[in-house]
Amino acid sequence: MHVPMVPPGSVRADGSGAAESTDRVVICNPVSGSEDHLEQVHGLAADGGWKLRVTEAEGDAREYAREAAESGTELVAAAGGDGTVNEVVDGFVDSGVEDWPTLLIVPAGTGNNTASNLGIESIGEAFSLAESGRRRRLDLGRANDRAFLNSCIGGLTAEASLETDSESKRRFGVLAYVLKTIETATNYDGAPLRVTLENADVATSVVWEGDVALAFIGNCRRFGRRQAQAHAEDGLLEVTLVENASMPSMVGATALDHLFDLDADGIVRHRVPRVTIESLHDEPITYSLDGEVLAAEELDLETLPGAISVVVGDDYESNPDAEGAGL
Ligand SMILES: Nc1ncnc2c1ncn2[C@@H]1O[C@H](COP(=O)(O)OP(=O)(O)OP(=O)(O)O)[C@@H](O)[C@H]1O
């Protein structure tokens, strides 16, 4: 394992020992991705006058983010992968303060799906965007008492996400989980679920029951190259349910085409502000919230419209259906 040159805990990135500024805090997970980014993050943080906090264990990023929000920090960078971003957002929620810091995502993880969806491709680019980048207010997802920025994936894919190797995650992003799922699906019975899709107008709400192999709930996740993407600023969740019965047709090279075919049999899609997923066999379903595991028999999901200010890259397009917004 790479041995960090920077001690864990809280230091001024320029090493001066001067009074710590609360304007900008970068929270760095030294063991995300290829574990070789800490020195670069340290250097860029020193140049930009950031306070650097290096995590020592799971949960530290959440705590540091809560402290930063409580002390009125203007900008908080999450340097790590999707899991680190997820912890930082949970920390903002924990703080209970009204005005959260703006979030900057510094892609230093394995998949970096959230950063890539926001048009941020490298560590250096992220730090320069802190100076000049646009800031947008994005919806935040809530799943029971946890937050998610990007996506919540339930069923077999969540379990497969734990087994998916780093190289596939780098190459395919979230699709790597889908491919892994399809690979292992032959032994899977699916989960009997009741899914309540709630619209603001209750009369148009839908209750759906069936055996589900995969449930994708996207906030700003691009699941694929086409329409199966979520709009991060529309106050809606993009819900895609893949019925178990349709899994045999999802084999080989055509699997992903089938998944992203809007009219495919056995694929249910809705855009709603709120959705509840109940397990009908008294066993918890495993979910992956931005890559972090959550098990629940009943999951209550909603969007908090425009809840979080986020720095975005030049190529960020809020509407994934807009021309030129494809991957
Ligand atoms: N110092 C640390 N030692 C061990 N684990 C840590 C430490 N700091 C954070 N973690 C944990 O590391 C886990 C993985 O981090 P993260 O998701 O950011 O990286 P990744 O898995 O490489 O990237 P991605 O999720 O984008 O594929 C998180 O669950 C986080 O809580």
Boltz pocket constraint, residues with backbone or C-beta under 6 A from the ligand:
constraints:
  - pocket:
      binder: B
      contacts: [[A, 28], [A, 29], [A, 30], [A, 31], [A, 32], [A, 33], [A, 34], [A, 55], [A, 56], [A, 57], [A, 58], [A, 59], [A, 60], [A, 61], [A, 80], [A, 81], [A, 82], [A, 83], [A, 84], [A, 85], [A, 87], [A, 108], [A, 109], [A, 110], [A, 111], [A, 112], [A, 113], [A, 169], [A, 290], [A, 291]]
      max_distance: 6.0
